[in-house]
Amino acid sequence: MSEHTSTTNGHGDHGHGDHGHSGHHVIPQAKLLQTFFVLMGLMIATVVAARLPYEGGVKGIPSAIAWLVLLGIAFWKAGLVVQIFMGVKYSTKLTKLYAYGGFFWVTLLGVTLFDYATRQLEPVQGWEPVAESALPR
């Protein structure tokens, strides 16, 4: 019998400590600073991209390509924040699925709200408001 087997915590890890996914991952300060500076660079890129004169824009509103560039930068920044600062990069696959799934779902809700808010109301026969009356119809 080996004495080393009696020092384990019963899981057969032979004294390597608890390396499971249940603990909190400590992100090095250098990685946090690197991410911060990348986010600052992307913020500057967003400001510069928003001020560029775009062809095909209507009344000062940038074209569709400009919107795609600006949204791409925004998604990149949001992804960095979710991955690094929220610790999703070091989490389990299920946590990643829920984090990115929720992010995707909120994006879909935003697109739906934007679509709904920008539509013109079209009158439909039978949907017009009727004057209130106490008489039965």
Backbone bond lengths (Angstrom), bond angles and torsions (degrees), N, CA, C in turn:
res aa  C-N    CA-C-N  psi(-1)  N-CA   C-N-CA  omega(-1)  CA-C   N-CA-C  phi
1 M - - - 1.453 - - 1.511 109.40 -
2 S 1.283 115.37 137.13 1.463 121.06 -179.52 1.520 109.35 -93.00
3 E 1.317 116.08 142.02 1.460 119.95 177.80 1.519 111.48 -74.12
4 H 1.330 116.27 -23.43 1.454 120.50 -176.54 1.525 111.99 -65.97
5 T 1.314 117.75 -32.60 1.460 120.30 -179.38 1.513 111.97 -68.97
6 S 1.315 118.28 -22.40 1.458 119.54 179.98 1.523 111.82 -80.77
7 T 1.349 119.09 -11.52 1.461 120.91 -179.61 1.519 112.60 -94.19
8 T 1.319 117.59 -1.12 1.461 119.00 178.83 1.508 110.00 -77.77
9 N 1.316 115.54 167.14 1.458 119.40 -179.18 1.518 112.09 -91.44
10 G 1.338 116.91 17.38 1.446 120.18 176.57 1.514 113.47 93.56
11 H 1.336 117.88 -3.23 1.454 121.17 -178.78 1.517 112.32 -108.04
12 G 1.298 118.25 3.23 1.452 122.03 176.78 1.512 114.17 76.91
13 D 1.345 118.10 23.97 1.453 118.84 -178.75 1.528 112.14 -90.22
14 H 1.299 118.44 -2.87 1.461 125.29 175.39 1.519 112.88 54.47
15 G 1.313 116.64 47.76 1.451 120.54 171.44 1.511 115.62 80.06
16 H 1.305 118.61 17.24 1.458 119.57 -179.44 1.526 112.52 -86.35
17 G 1.270 118.46 2.19 1.457 121.11 179.71 1.517 111.05 83.34
18 D 1.307 115.16 -177.11 1.457 120.93 -179.19 1.518 109.13 -88.84
19 H 1.343 117.23 104.19 1.453 121.64 178.85 1.517 111.27 -109.90
20 G 1.300 116.69 24.76 1.456 120.52 -179.87 1.522 110.91 -73.13
21 H 1.313 115.67 175.81 1.451 120.53 -179.38 1.516 112.24 -86.88
22 S 1.304 118.18 5.74 1.453 120.00 -177.85 1.522 112.18 -83.60
23 G 1.321 119.22 -16.39 1.451 122.15 -179.00 1.516 111.90 -86.45
24 H 1.312 115.45 172.62 1.450 122.11 179.35 1.516 109.89 -91.53
25 H 1.317 116.51 131.87 1.460 121.20 179.14 1.523 108.76 -86.22
26 V 1.320 116.69 127.49 1.451 121.44 179.01 1.523 108.23 -88.82
27 I 1.323 116.21 119.23 1.456 121.48 -179.32 1.520 108.10 -88.06
28 P 1.334 117.50 129.12 1.468 119.85 -179.55 1.527 111.40 -61.40
29 Q 1.319 116.04 146.70 1.457 121.31 -178.64 1.524 111.20 -61.98
30 A 1.319 117.63 -34.23 1.464 120.63 178.75 1.535 110.66 -62.22
31 K 1.322 117.59 -39.16 1.469 121.85 178.47 1.523 110.39 -66.92
32 L 1.333 117.04 -39.54 1.459 120.56 178.35 1.524 111.25 -65.55
33 L 1.323 116.70 -42.32 1.466 120.39 178.18 1.526 111.05 -66.38
34 Q 1.314 116.81 -40.81 1.463 120.56 177.90 1.531 109.90 -60.48
35 T 1.310 117.05 -44.41 1.458 121.38 178.83 1.521 110.70 -64.59
36 F 1.322 117.00 -39.85 1.458 120.99 178.03 1.524 111.30 -60.28
37 F 1.321 117.00 -45.94 1.457 120.16 -179.14 1.536 111.62 -68.66
38 V 1.316 117.36 -33.91 1.470 119.79 174.49 1.526 109.59 -64.69
39 L 1.327 117.15 -41.24 1.467 120.60 178.00 1.528 111.61 -64.75
40 M 1.323 117.55 -37.79 1.458 120.49 177.38 1.534 110.61 -66.11
41 G 1.338 116.41 -40.27 1.461 120.26 176.32 1.517 111.67 -63.06
42 L 1.329 116.68 -40.66 1.462 120.49 177.94 1.524 111.57 -68.73
43 M 1.332 116.87 -31.57 1.465 119.57 175.75 1.526 109.97 -65.61
44 I 1.325 117.19 -43.07 1.465 121.19 177.40 1.528 109.55 -63.21
45 A 1.337 117.24 -41.56 1.465 120.85 177.92 1.522 110.92 -61.83
46 T 1.323 117.87 -36.56 1.460 121.48 178.24 1.520 110.78 -64.91
47 V 1.335 116.74 -45.08 1.466 120.98 -179.65 1.525 110.31 -64.05
48 V 1.331 116.82 -44.60 1.460 120.74 179.81 1.526 110.14 -64.26
49 A 1.323 117.60 -45.07 1.462 120.91 -178.81 1.525 111.57 -64.84
50 A 1.319 117.53 -33.36 1.459 120.68 -179.45 1.524 111.85 -72.85
51 R 1.331 117.66 -24.00 1.463 121.02 -177.59 1.521 113.69 -95.29
52 L 1.314 117.82 -5.11 1.461 120.46 179.59 1.521 110.40 -69.76
53 P 1.348 116.47 142.95 1.467 117.91 175.49 1.534 109.95 -77.82
54 Y 1.310 116.37 119.94 1.458 121.24 -177.85 1.512 110.01 -102.86
55 E 1.305 115.69 136.29 1.458 121.20 175.56 1.522 108.78 -76.95
56 G 1.299 115.96 144.69 1.455 119.81 176.77 1.511 113.64 87.00
57 G 1.317 117.32 0.11 1.452 119.20 178.06 1.516 110.72 -74.59
58 V 1.304 116.62 157.50 1.455 121.72 -179.43 1.520 108.51 -115.49
59 K 1.319 116.93 120.84 1.468 123.38 176.59 1.527 112.21 51.41
60 G 1.312 117.49 45.40 1.456 121.29 177.30 1.510 115.10 83.94
61 I 1.328 117.73 -3.65 1.462 121.13 177.74 1.526 107.89 -88.05
62 P 1.325 118.30 126.15 1.468 120.49 -177.72 1.526 112.90 -62.44
63 S 1.308 115.14 159.75 1.458 121.54 -179.35 1.531 111.23 -71.45
64 A 1.333 115.40 176.66 1.463 120.96 -178.48 1.527 111.25 -64.29
65 I 1.321 117.59 -35.05 1.465 120.28 179.28 1.528 110.00 -65.61
66 A 1.322 116.42 -39.70 1.468 119.86 177.51 1.522 110.83 -62.08
67 W 1.326 115.90 -41.22 1.464 119.64 178.56 1.525 110.94 -63.05
68 L 1.323 116.13 -40.60 1.467 119.44 178.98 1.525 111.38 -64.05
69 V 1.334 116.96 -40.44 1.471 120.62 177.97 1.526 109.92 -63.81
70 L 1.324 116.22 -47.38 1.467 120.07 -178.75 1.533 111.66 -65.16
71 L 1.321 117.17 -40.35 1.464 119.56 177.64 1.526 111.75 -68.50
72 G 1.326 116.84 -35.37 1.464 120.15 176.19 1.514 111.95 -61.07
73 I 1.334 116.01 -44.23 1.469 120.07 177.64 1.525 110.04 -64.24
74 A 1.318 117.04 -41.61 1.469 120.80 -179.91 1.528 111.48 -63.18
75 F 1.335 117.17 -42.58 1.463 120.17 178.62 1.526 110.93 -66.72
76 W 1.315 117.02 -36.61 1.465 120.94 177.98 1.528 109.64 -62.48
77 K 1.341 116.93 -46.07 1.465 120.41 178.67 1.526 111.00 -62.60
78 A 1.319 116.62 -45.17 1.468 120.17 -179.84 1.527 110.72 -63.22
79 G 1.320 117.10 -39.25 1.462 120.59 177.95 1.516 112.62 -63.27
80 L 1.335 116.81 -40.29 1.468 120.14 177.08 1.527 111.27 -63.43
81 V 1.322 115.83 -43.21 1.470 119.30 -180.00 1.525 110.41 -62.96
82 V 1.332 116.52 -44.65 1.466 120.32 -179.55 1.529 110.24 -65.04
83 Q 1.325 117.48 -45.48 1.469 120.80 -176.85 1.521 112.59 -67.36
84 I 1.322 117.11 -52.57 1.461 120.56 -170.41 1.522 112.03 -89.36
85 F 1.323 117.68 -59.58 1.460 120.04 -172.92 1.526 112.87 -71.06
86 M 1.317 117.52 -30.38 1.463 120.19 177.44 1.524 111.88 -91.08
87 G 1.332 117.71 -7.36 1.455 121.94 174.48 1.511 115.31 76.88
88 V 1.312 118.68 15.63 1.454 120.76 -178.15 1.535 110.93 -68.54
89 K 1.302 117.22 -28.69 1.464 121.19 -179.87 1.525 111.47 -58.81
90 Y 1.310 116.96 -32.07 1.464 121.83 -175.73 1.528 112.17 -103.34
91 S 1.323 117.16 14.05 1.460 121.45 -177.40 1.524 111.24 -97.42
92 T 1.303 114.32 -179.08 1.465 120.11 179.66 1.530 110.29 -73.97
93 K 1.314 115.98 166.71 1.463 121.04 -179.91 1.527 111.16 -63.86
94 L 1.317 116.81 -35.24 1.454 120.15 179.41 1.531 111.06 -66.31
95 T 1.323 116.66 -40.86 1.462 120.54 177.04 1.523 110.45 -63.00
96 K 1.333 116.64 -42.43 1.468 120.40 177.78 1.525 110.58 -61.77
97 L 1.322 116.87 -41.83 1.456 121.12 179.54 1.522 110.67 -60.04
98 Y 1.325 117.56 -46.92 1.452 120.80 -179.42 1.532 111.89 -69.01
99 A 1.322 117.90 -39.22 1.458 120.47 -179.08 1.521 111.21 -65.47
100 Y 1.312 117.01 -50.22 1.458 120.03 -179.15 1.520 111.63 -74.30
101 G 1.321 117.40 -31.88 1.460 120.03 174.92 1.521 111.71 -64.46
102 G 1.331 116.50 -42.01 1.460 120.71 176.83 1.523 111.97 -65.11
103 F 1.319 116.10 -40.15 1.459 121.11 177.50 1.529 110.07 -62.50
104 F 1.315 116.78 -43.37 1.464 121.95 178.48 1.529 110.33 -65.19
105 W 1.321 116.86 -41.61 1.461 121.70 -178.74 1.532 111.01 -64.21
106 V 1.323 117.42 -42.74 1.466 120.47 178.45 1.524 110.07 -64.43
107 T 1.327 116.44 -36.34 1.458 119.93 176.74 1.528 110.58 -63.24
108 L 1.324 116.96 -45.01 1.467 119.82 177.71 1.526 111.63 -61.94
109 L 1.318 117.08 -39.92 1.458 119.81 177.76 1.525 110.98 -63.99
110 G 1.329 116.96 -39.71 1.456 121.03 177.64 1.515 112.36 -63.65
111 V 1.321 116.80 -43.09 1.466 121.07 177.92 1.525 109.97 -63.64
112 T 1.316 116.74 -41.60 1.463 120.62 179.01 1.526 110.75 -64.53
113 L 1.326 117.23 -43.67 1.462 120.95 178.59 1.526 110.70 -63.09
114 F 1.338 116.89 -42.32 1.463 121.01 178.60 1.521 110.41 -62.49
115 D 1.318 117.10 -43.04 1.460 121.08 178.79 1.526 110.69 -63.06
116 Y 1.302 116.37 -44.60 1.469 120.91 -178.50 1.528 111.14 -66.34
117 A 1.332 116.74 -40.47 1.467 120.80 -176.31 1.527 112.26 -72.07
118 T 1.320 118.59 -24.47 1.459 120.33 -175.94 1.520 113.70 -98.54
119 R 1.307 119.10 0.50 1.463 121.09 179.45 1.526 110.24 -80.25
120 Q 1.319 114.33 144.91 1.461 120.49 174.20 1.525 108.29 -82.39
121 L 1.310 115.55 140.83 1.461 119.51 177.68 1.526 108.84 -75.30
122 E 1.297 116.22 128.64 1.456 121.62 179.06 1.524 108.54 -108.27
123 P 1.315 116.22 126.47 1.468 117.31 179.97 1.531 110.88 -68.67
124 V 1.311 115.43 135.61 1.455 122.22 178.69 1.517 107.17 -120.53
125 Q 1.330 115.41 132.60 1.453 119.36 -178.00 1.535 109.66 -60.42
126 G 1.297 116.07 129.65 1.453 121.78 -179.31 1.519 113.09 97.73
127 W 1.343 117.15 -11.00 1.462 120.23 179.64 1.524 112.30 -102.86
128 E 1.310 116.53 0.98 1.452 119.09 -178.70 1.526 109.52 -67.59
129 P 1.312 116.19 144.79 1.477 117.28 177.50 1.513 109.79 -67.91
130 V 1.293 114.83 139.58 1.453 121.27 179.10 1.506 108.33 -108.36
131 A 1.323 115.10 148.36 1.472 119.64 178.11 1.515 108.89 -64.27
132 E 1.306 114.91 141.48 1.457 120.79 178.68 1.520 109.81 -66.31
133 S 1.308 115.59 139.42 1.455 119.85 179.92 1.535 108.24 -147.32
134 A 1.311 114.52 144.39 1.468 119.45 177.55 1.505 111.22 -85.09
135 L 1.323 116.15 -10.90 1.452 119.89 -178.99 1.526 110.62 -80.73
136 P 1.345 116.69 143.15 1.468 117.62 177.63 1.533 110.55 -70.59
137 R 1.287 116.26 154.52 1.474 120.08 -179.33 1.481 111.08 -95.90
